[in-house]
Amino acid sequence: MDWLPVALVIALALIFAFTNGFHDASNSVATAIATRALSPRIAVTMAAALNLIGAFLGEGIARTIGESIIVPSSGNEGLILIAAALIGAVAWNLLTWWWGMPSSSTHALIGGLTGAALAAGSTVLWAGIWTDVVLPMLVSPLAGLVVAYLAMRLLIRLVGHNRRQGVDRDMRRAQVASAGAMALGHGLQAAAKTMGVVVLALTASGHGGGAGVPWEVMVASAVALAAGTYAGGWRIMRTLGRRIITPAPEPAQGMVAEASAAMVLYLAAVGHAPVSTTHTVTSAILGTGLTGRASAIRWGVIRRIVLTWVLTFPAAAGLAALLCSAVLAL
């Protein structure tokens, strides 16, 4: 089979990785910027570097995406399916970036794959989607919220409400480490999804079949994600950093939210479970906010974020299904 169709699909996968990094840069550094623990450019540079490193640690998650979601047809039909899924996911990423709403690139990609597979009449592995994708994605935001809430309560008990301002300098220093841990976890999770789709395309085209993820795929996915992160998604950074909790989160809240979310991401990676970094860190920020005044939380913004989360999977699936049906009908 000619390499050109495969190369086009791989290029689309790398574009998805770039938009994933661009869209999700806020996950790692929004609160660190909001609390002035890091300057914006230093923050995104650090996040991009650690995304690059983390990308080489997520091969197990890549196998989950490549083996547990769909079984595409072989040849051009399978490549059309994967291309439609990627275009649907990229379109949703760009739309939610324009709205300034944090949404899950993971949900968008898996929704796109599912919708395109249904449109093409290919096999959807519903059992794998439920156990390896849906359950971890339901549990991870709840875990981020609960862990961050309890950790913030513990910190308040240790230092007291009145002394939190006095430890701001120490918290900002700690936040550099927690933002770095979050960036490493994001690279681990996010780049693996692109790797899995590329392996899926190679298999459908007859160019795959080897064990593991080829090193060229790992490097290309890592570089595309890191480049997107360096470009930054400032609209979403403002939402996560300043619009969930008002005024902006304290350094202690930012540090706890990032550390709690990073812990959830690492635990999910141990089980090779692809989870949404966006959902996890947003829930963790909310968890720290729940320890303070209820009026400090902007519940209208939270409702819009949750609505975006609910719409992500069906929207990406619908876009991919329409595109796949239209191309296959030609």
Residue pairs with C-beta under 8 A, 6 or more apart in sequence:
1 75
1 205
1 206
1 207
3 207
5 76
5 79
5 205
6 79
6 201
6 202
6 205
6 207
8 79
8 83
9 79
9 82
9 83
9 86
9 201
9 205
10 198
10 201
10 220
12 83
12 86
12 87
12 90
13 86
13 194
13 197
13 198
13 201
13 221
14 194
14 220
14 221
14 224
15 86
15 90
15 224
16 86
16 89
16 90
16 93
16 105
16 109
16 194
16 197
17 190
17 191
17 194
17 221
17 224
17 225
17 228
18 224
18 225
18 227
18 228
18 231
19 90
19 93
19 94
19 97
19 105
19 228
20 93
20 105
20 190
20 193
20 194
20 225
20 228
21 48
21 51
21 190
21 224
21 225
21 226
21 227
21 228
21 229
21 230
21 231
22 93
22 97
22 228
22 229
22 231
22 232
22 233
23 93
23 96
23 97
23 103
23 105
23 228
23 233
23 236
24 105
24 186
24 190
24 229
24 233
24 236
24 277
24 278
25 44
25 47
25 48
25 228
25 229
25 230
25 231
25 232
25 233
25 236
25 237
26 102
26 233
26 236
26 237
26 239
26 240
26 241
27 102
27 182
27 186
27 240
27 261
27 277
27 278
27 281
28 43
28 47
28 50
28 51
28 179
28 182
28 183
28 186
28 229
28 258
28 281
29 38
29 40
29 43
29 44
29 46
29 47
29 179
29 182
29 183
29 237
30 236
30 237
30 238
30 239
30 240
30 241
31 175
31 179
31 240
31 241
31 249
31 253
31 254
31 257
31 258
31 285
32 38
32 43
32 175
32 176
32 178
32 179
32 254
32 258
33 39
33 40
33 43
33 237
33 241
34 241
34 242
34 248
34 249
34 254
35 171
35 172
35 175
35 248
35 249
35 250
35 251
35 253
35 254
36 172
37 171
37 172
37 173
37 175
37 176
37 179
37 251
37 254
37 255
38 46
38 175
38 176
38 179
40 232
43 179
44 229
44 230
44 232
45 230
46 179
46 180
46 183
47 179
47 183
47 186
47 229
47 230
48 226
48 227
48 229
48 230
49 183
49 226
50 180
50 183
50 184
50 187
51 183
51 184
51 186
51 187
51 190
51 191
51 222
51 225
51 226
51 229
52 187
52 222
52 223
52 225
52 226
53 184
53 187
54 183
54 184
54 185
54 186
54 187
54 188
54 189
54 191
55 187
55 188
55 190
55 191
55 192
55 218
55 221
55 222
55 225
55 226
56 218
56 222
57 184
57 187
57 188
57 269
58 187
58 188
58 189
58 191
58 192
58 195
58 269
59 192
59 195
59 212
59 213
59 218
60 192
60 269
60 272
61 188
61 189
61 192
61 193
61 196
61 269
61 272
61 273
61 274
62 192
62 193
62 195
62 196
62 199
62 213
63 196
63 199
63 212
63 213
63 272
64 128
64 132
64 133
64 196
64 272
64 273
64 274
65 109
65 110
65 192
65 193
65 195
65 196
65 197
65 200
65 274
66 195
66 196
66 197
66 199
66 200
66 203
67 128
68 125
68 128
68 129
68 132
68 133
69 110
69 113
69 114
69 124
69 125
69 128
69 129
69 133
70 81
70 113
70 114
70 117
70 122
70 123
70 124
70 125
70 200
71 122
71 123
71 125
72 78
72 81
72 82
72 117
72 120
72 122
72 200
72 203
72 204
73 81
73 120
73 121
73 122
73 204
74 204
74 205
74 206
75 204
75 205
75 206
77 120
77 328
78 122
78 201
78 204
78 205
79 201
79 204
79 205
80 120
80 324
80 327
80 328
81 113
81 116
81 117
81 119
81 120
81 122
81 204
81 324
82 113
82 116
82 197
82 200
82 201
82 204
84 112
84 116
84 119
84 320
84 321
84 323
84 324
84 327
85 109
85 112
85 113
85 115
85 116
85 117
85 197
85 316
85 320
85 324
86 109
86 112
86 197
87 112
87 319
87 320
87 323
88 108
88 111
88 112
88 115
88 116
88 316
88 317
88 318
88 319
88 320
88 321
88 323
89 105
89 108
89 109
89 111
89 112
89 316
89 320
91 316
91 319
92 103
92 108
92 112
92 312
92 315
92 316
92 319
93 103
93 105
93 108
96 102
96 103
96 236
96 308
96 312
97 233
97 235
97 236
98 235
99 235
99 308
100 235
100 236
100 238
100 239
101 236
101 239
101 304
101 305
101 308
102 236
102 239
102 240
102 278
102 282
102 305
102 308
103 278
103 308
103 309
103 312
104 137
104 276
104 278
104 279
104 309
104 312
105 190
105 193
105 276
105 278
106 137
106 189
106 190
106 193
106 274
106 275
106 276
106 277
107 137
107 276
107 309
107 312
107 313
107 316
108 312
108 313
108 315
108 316
109 193
109 197
109 316
110 129
110 133
110 274
110 313
111 312
111 313
111 314
111 315
111 316
111 317
111 320
112 316
112 317
112 319
112 320
113 197
113 320
114 124
114 129
114 313
114 317
115 316
115 317
115 318
115 319
115 320
115 321
115 324
116 317
116 320
116 321
116 323
116 324
117 123
117 124
118 124
118 317
118 321
119 320
119 321
119 322
119 324
119 325
119 328
120 324
120 328
132 272
132 273
132 274
133 273
133 274
136 268
136 271
136 273
136 274
136 275
137 274
137 275
137 276
137 279
140 264
140 265
140 268
140 275
140 276
140 279
140 280
140 283
141 276
141 279
141 280
141 282
141 283
142 283
143 264
143 280
144 260
144 261
144 264
144 279
144 280
144 281
144 282
144 283
144 284
144 287
145 283
145 284
145 286
145 287
145 290
146 287
147 260
147 263
147 264
147 284
147 287
148 256
148 257
148 260
148 261
148 283
148 284
148 285
148 286
148 287
148 288
149 287
149 288
149 290
149 291
151 256
151 259
151 260
152 252
152 253
152 256
152 287
152 288
152 291
153 291
155 252
155 256
156 164
156 291
159 166
159 167
159 252
164 250
164 252
167 252
168 250
168 251
168 252
171 250
171 251
171 252
171 254
171 255
172 251
174 251
174 255
175 251
175 254
175 255
175 258
178 254
178 255
178 256
178 258
178 259
178 262
179 258
181 258
181 259
181 262
182 258
182 259
182 261
182 262
182 265
182 277
182 281
183 229
184 262
185 261
185 262
185 265
185 266
185 269
185 277
186 229
186 265
186 277
187 222
187 225
187 226
188 265
188 266
188 269
189 265
189 268
189 269
189 274
189 275
189 277
190 225
190 277
191 218
191 221
191 222
191 225
192 221
192 274
193 274
194 221
194 224
194 225
195 213
195 217
195 218
195 221
196 213
198 217
198 220
198 221
199 208
199 213
199 214
199 217
202 208
202 214
202 217
203 209
239 301
239 305
240 281
240 282
240 285
241 248
241 249
242 248
243 298
243 301
244 282
244 285
244 286
244 289
244 297
244 298
244 301
244 302
244 305
245 253
245 285
245 288
245 289
245 292
245 296
245 297
245 298
246 296
246 298
247 296
249 257
249 285
249 288
249 289
252 288
253 285
253 288
253 289
254 288
256 284
256 288
257 281
257 284
257 285
257 287
257 288
258 281
258 284
260 284
260 287
261 277
261 280
261 281
261 283
261 284
264 275
264 280
264 284
265 275
265 277
265 280
268 274
268 275
279 309
282 305
286 297
286 302
289 296
289 297
290 297
